[in-house]
Amino acid sequence: MDEPTARNGFEIIEHETDLCVVGGGLSGLCAAVAAAREGIRVVLMQDRPVLGGNASSEIRMWVRGAKGRENRETGIISELEEENIYRNPELTYPVWDGVMWEKVAGEKNITLLLNCSCCGCSTTDGPDGHRIVSVTGWQLTTYTWHTVRAKFFADCSGDSVLAPVSGARWRAGREAGSEYGEAIGHAQADRKTMGMSCLIQARETDRPVKFIPPEWAYVYESDDDFNRAVAVADTGVPGTTSLNRPHRPGTDDTNYWWIELGGDRDSIRDTEEVRDELLRVAYGIWDHVKNRGDHGADNWELEWIGFLPGKRESRRYIGQYVMTENDIEAGGRFDDTVAFGGWPMDDHDPAGFRSFESEAPPSLLYPAPSPYGIPYRVLYGPDVANLFFAGRNVSVTHAALSSTRVMATCSLLGQALGTAAAMCVRENETPHGIYLHRIRELQDRLMDAGCFLPGFRRRIPQLSLGASLSLGRDDRELLFNGAERPDSAWTKNFVSLPVGGGITFDFGRPERLTELRIVFDPDFSRKSISPHKKMRLFAQRAMRGLDFCPVKVAATLVRTVDVEADGRTVFRTDSCHNSLLRVPLDLSASRLTVRFVSTWGAGEVRVFSCDVR
Ligand SMILES: Cc1cc2nc3c(=O)[nH]c(=O)nc-3n(C[C@H](O)[C@H](O)[C@H](O)COP(=O)(O)OP(=O)(O)OC[C@H]3O[C@@H](n4cnc5c(N)ncnc54)[C@H](O)[C@@H]3O)c2cc1C
């Protein structure tokens, strides 16, 4: 029988692909791009007009990750951030949206379905177990149904939209401490979560600006009306309190994340009602900042308030392994590490903004080692044979989620998912089969793609190890030690060369060369991108004072690179602004010379890694 071409009178478009990613937040974006670069066909279904989820212009949260300047995330997320710094020195959201969009739109293996909300799923039971056959989404702009049949599916929707409809196990809320022996756990399990937020963005002008609040906004006459937390030390509760609702525009920490509600409601079903309440609070807070008390805000104008609440927590899958607070505290030393975290366990009170009524702080912070490893097994489960998940819905407890949820960490998880899914397609494996038979290959591929895995070192191609180099023994060792970032003691871990200097590989006879790979120093401390500490920390800013100064490409990155094979130029770029440069080659040569002709300002060239395969 022919497939129907319409449903309820609206056209159905059919897609056949290798991997269907649902959700285009940073985890889904990185999953799709990683898979496409590994050569498989991908459909990315995203229900919003822009990509990036909570990092997009619709929500405007800053991308954060592991603590510690030597622990910055690399891989696709740093490629995005480096592109943003290069193209968007003013750090505006519309340009950032474009940077994320073009990263996906430029991949020929990705079919991007924007404004397309996944709202259906068909499954089957066969010899390979319970599987998803297809998902269906409604595209708002074209009044069209899209049905995507795929070999593998990735739920990166944050809300685990595919969990209840595919038969995968999931849970929402906080575990009892006794379930996994977690100290942060509660006496009894409950359905409470961290809440959602509508953020505020404002900018300083050169003249006084009035704000007339809407009648429906709440009124906060004084700080005490919303800022009444008792110091945690006085309550006997373990953990330290997070910053206490800073709201003076222009200060480093003011980003209004604490306008948060809904943790004590159903974080999916009640979203619309919670949003209405959040708007009353957000406009009321801005009225407080402008009109009630001196907040140094006379010249500040409200640029934007988010009407789409950003969600912190809803459903989490129960996967092959459930990562807990204890795993984090033990440093996450997993044989199947495919990503890392390092944000503290940042457990928000479910009452959110209203926690002030019980004088509780909005969030408790429990230290986490940084970096800690995150295992591959949190990305798939035993119930649905062809389903992966990445982002804030991975298989972790509530306590562990309070750390793993930050977006740079979610991005690494997405990149791991996409790489694993491509291996599944190529090798005809299942997600669990990759764990059983090919985990080191997955780790090698991730490290080749620039990802850092704590406790692991990248393997250097044999061809490079066998070559004579135009470097001394110590430098050769640094170049080939498989480490591509500073260590925690910040000891020198790169080869220093003069600007204009280079490295020659002599293979002794003609060899077939397929790729040159170089890792430059991205200036993990970001000192050279901006004199202002606050500009260095974030990909974006919520508050823009008149003292804002544009950021710059890290001075340590190399701008002009020349590559010669047997004396013939085979590659040249004079706009390189990424720390990872992979140059595809398709040639035979006995000698290959890489010359570092200019930097973005530094007086030396720093190379963490340079090899040929
Ligand atoms: C207010 C707030 C403050 C935060 N502070 C920070 C911070 O400072 N730094 C930081 O790094 N992290 C922060 N976080 C956490 C972080 O933003 C999230 O944990 C992270 O965005 C999760 O990434 P994700 O890709 O899993 O989900 P999301 O970013 O939520 O992306 C999921 C995407 O899937 C789409 N989607 C959902 N359902 C469907 C469907 N049915 N069909 C198609 N698409 C769908 C959504 O539109 C969304 O774009 C904060 C979160 C909030 C809410």
The ligand as a MOL file (V3000), in Angstrom:
LIG
                    3D

  0  0  0     0  0            999 V3000
M  V30 BEGIN CTAB
M  V30 COUNTS 53 58 0 0 0
M  V30 BEGIN ATOM
M  V30 1 C 18.1190 30.5890 32.9440 0
M  V30 2 C 19.1610 29.5620 32.7600 0
M  V30 3 C 20.4450 29.8590 33.1240 0
M  V30 4 C 21.4620 28.9830 32.8370 0
M  V30 5 N 22.7410 29.3670 33.0540 0
M  V30 6 C 23.7010 28.7570 32.3420 0
M  V30 7 C 24.9620 29.3780 32.1450 0
M  V30 8 O 25.2500 30.4630 32.6400 0
M  V30 9 N 25.8490 28.7450 31.3620 0
M  V30 10 C 25.5850 27.5270 30.8220 0
M  V30 11 O 26.4300 27.0060 30.1040 0
M  V30 12 N 24.4150 26.8950 31.0390 0
M  V30 13 C 23.4600 27.4980 31.7400 0
M  V30 14 N 22.2320 26.9270 31.9020 0
M  V30 15 C 22.0230 25.5160 31.5300 0
M  V30 16 C 21.9450 25.2730 30.0540 0
M  V30 17 O 21.4040 26.3910 29.3950 0
M  V30 18 C 21.1390 24.0410 29.6880 0
M  V30 19 O 21.3810 22.9890 30.5270 0
M  V30 20 C 21.5220 23.6530 28.2580 0
M  V30 21 O 21.0230 24.6340 27.3880 0
M  V30 22 C 21.0750 22.3210 27.8460 0
M  V30 23 O 21.4300 22.1480 26.4900 0
M  V30 24 P 20.5480 21.2210 25.5810 0
M  V30 25 O 21.1010 21.2890 24.2070 0
M  V30 26 O 20.3800 19.9090 26.2190 0
M  V30 27 O 19.0970 21.8720 25.6610 0
M  V30 28 P 18.5130 23.2270 25.1750 0
M  V30 29 O 19.4990 24.3230 25.1760 0
M  V30 30 O 17.2690 23.3920 25.9760 0
M  V30 31 O 18.1470 22.9210 23.6650 0
M  V30 32 C 17.1400 21.9950 23.3150 0
M  V30 33 C 16.5740 22.4040 21.9890 0
M  V30 34 O 15.6330 21.4350 21.5580 0
M  V30 35 C 14.5180 22.0910 21.0000 0
M  V30 36 N 13.3530 21.2080 21.1300 0
M  V30 37 C 12.6880 20.9020 22.2720 0
M  V30 38 N 11.6490 20.1050 21.9860 0
M  V30 39 C 11.6720 19.8890 20.6430 0
M  V30 40 C 10.8380 19.1530 19.7610 0
M  V30 41 N 9.7740 18.4900 20.1910 0
M  V30 42 N 11.1430 19.1660 18.4370 0
M  V30 43 C 12.2160 19.8470 17.9730 0
M  V30 44 N 13.0330 20.5760 18.7750 0
M  V30 45 C 12.7610 20.5780 20.0980 0
M  V30 46 C 14.4050 23.3690 21.8260 0
M  V30 47 O 13.7460 24.3980 21.1310 0
M  V30 48 C 15.8560 23.7330 22.0630 0
M  V30 49 O 16.3250 24.5930 21.0550 0
M  V30 50 C 21.1690 27.7390 32.2570 0
M  V30 51 C 19.8620 27.3850 31.9760 0
M  V30 52 C 18.8570 28.2980 32.2180 0
M  V30 53 C 17.4720 27.9330 31.8480 0
M  V30 END ATOM
M  V30 BEGIN BOND
M  V30 1 1 1 2
M  V30 2 1 2 3
M  V30 3 2 2 52
M  V30 4 2 3 4
M  V30 5 1 4 5
M  V30 6 1 4 50
M  V30 7 2 5 6
M  V30 8 1 6 7
M  V30 9 1 6 13
M  V30 10 2 7 8
M  V30 11 1 7 9
M  V30 12 1 9 10
M  V30 13 2 10 11
M  V30 14 1 10 12
M  V30 15 2 12 13
M  V30 16 1 13 14
M  V30 17 1 14 15
M  V30 18 1 14 50
M  V30 19 1 15 16
M  V30 20 1 16 17
M  V30 21 1 16 18
M  V30 22 1 18 19
M  V30 23 1 18 20
M  V30 24 1 20 21
M  V30 25 1 20 22
M  V30 26 1 22 23
M  V30 27 1 23 24
M  V30 28 2 24 25
M  V30 29 1 24 26
M  V30 30 1 24 27
M  V30 31 1 27 28
M  V30 32 2 28 29
M  V30 33 1 28 30
M  V30 34 1 28 31
M  V30 35 1 31 32
M  V30 36 1 32 33
M  V30 37 1 33 34
M  V30 38 1 33 48
M  V30 39 1 34 35
M  V30 40 1 35 36
M  V30 41 1 35 46
M  V30 42 1 36 37
M  V30 43 1 36 45
M  V30 44 2 37 38
M  V30 45 1 38 39
M  V30 46 1 39 40
M  V30 47 2 39 45
M  V30 48 1 40 41
M  V30 49 2 40 42
M  V30 50 1 42 43
M  V30 51 2 43 44
M  V30 52 1 44 45
M  V30 53 1 46 47
M  V30 54 1 46 48
M  V30 55 1 48 49
M  V30 56 2 50 51
M  V30 57 1 51 52
M  V30 58 1 52 53
M  V30 END BOND
M  V30 END CTAB
M  END
